[in-house]
Amino acid sequence: MPKFEFDKNERFVNGQALRRRILGAAYHDASSTQAEDDPFMGPLRQLNAEYVWNSIWGRPGLPEKTRRLINIAMLAAVNRQPELRTHVRAAFQVGGVSKDEIMEVLLHTTVYAGVPAGVDAFRTAKAYFDEVEKGKKAEA
């Protein structure tokens, strides 16, 4: 496969900047470095930047915190645990979403999406929060 080069159009640049802000600079920068010059993953990264981040997350119709909570609910409902963890972390660390708010969203999702999906989502969120708590104890 030939080397992939991003089309650094306005939608891509704006989407990348928004992704960096929403997910946190360290996470964004580390994951972006892994995708650079990858001829297989590059087109997907282009699509995500332009449409997921620029066109959807960048819309003015909902507050960012609401989008974060919706994302957590949807990822829990469709049982996408790695992405759920990413968005729980970002909502909690970067987005001003509390642990209690995340728990409430997961309870609500459990009722509508099913107990197995809810149990998996709670396990994923708890594992993340346990790591956060362990890190705080290590700092003390």
N, C-alpha and C positions, 0 to 999 in steps of 0.2 A: 504494500500500500504506500502511496506517496505521502509525504509529510503533510499534515493538516495545518492550515493557517486560518486563524480566526478572522472573520470579517468584522473588524472593529468599528462597526457602524454605531450610530447613536443609541439604538435599542440595546445592543450588546453592552456598550460601555455603561449605560444607565442601569441595566439589569445586573451587571457585575457589581457595581457600586452599591446597589440596594441589597443584593445577596450578602455582600461583605458586612453591611450594617446590621442586617436582620440576624444572620448566623454568627456574627462576631468575626473580627479581623483574623484571629489566629486560625480558626476553623476554615474560613474561606481561603486564606492564603495557602494553607497546607493542602487542601483538596484541589485548589486551582493548579498548583505546581505539579501535582500528580497527573493532571489532564493535559498539560501543555504539550503541544507537538504530537499528541497521540492521534494517529490517523483513524483509529476506530472510535474512540470516545469523544474526539473533538467535535464532530457534528452534533452529538447529543448535548454537549456543553454549550454550544452555540444556541441550539433550540431552547434549552433551559434558561439561559441568560435573557434571550429576547422575549420569550413568551411567558414562562413561569414568573420570572422576577420583574422584568420591565412591564409587560402587558397586564399581568394579574396582580402581583404584589404592589405594583406601582400605581394602581388605580386609586382615585380619591374617595370612592364610595363607602369604604369602611375604615374605621381606625385600625392602626397596626396591631394593637393588642387583641382586637376582635379577630383579625385574620390569624394571629398566632393561635388563639384558642380553637378556632374552626379547624385549623390545620391539625392540631393535636387530636381533635375529635375524629376527623376523617381518617387520619393515619391509624388511629386505634381501630376504627370500624373496619378498615380493609386489611388489618393485621400486618402492617408494614413496620415491624419493630425497629430495624436500624434507622429508618427515617424518623420514626416516632421519637426515638432517643435523641436524635439530632435536634428535633424541634422542641422537645421538652427542655433540653439543655439551653438552647438559644432563648426560649421564652423566659426561663428562670434566670439565667445569667445576664442576658442582654436586654430582654424585653419588658422587664418590670412585672412579670406574671408570678404570683406567689405559688408556693407548694399547695396551699389550700385551694386556690382557683384551679390548678391542674387536677387535683383530686376530684373536685366537683364536676369538671368537664368529663373526666373519665367515668365517674358514676353515671352521669347523664348518658354518655355513649354506651355504657354497658347495658342499660335498659333498652336502648333502641337498636344497638348493633348485635347484641347477644352476649351472654355471660362468657363464653370461651374467649371472644375477642377482648372483652373487658378485663378478664383475668390476665391475659398476656400483656395488655397495655399497663395494668397496674404493676405487674412484675418488672416490666421494662422501666417504668418511672421510678419505682422503689429502688431498683438497682442503681440508677443514676443518683438518686437522693442519698442512698447509703454511701456512695463514693464521695459525694460532697461532704457529708457529715464526717466520714473517716478523714478526709483532708483537713477539715477544721480541727479535729482532735490532734492530728499530727503537727499542726502549726502551733498549738497551745503549749 
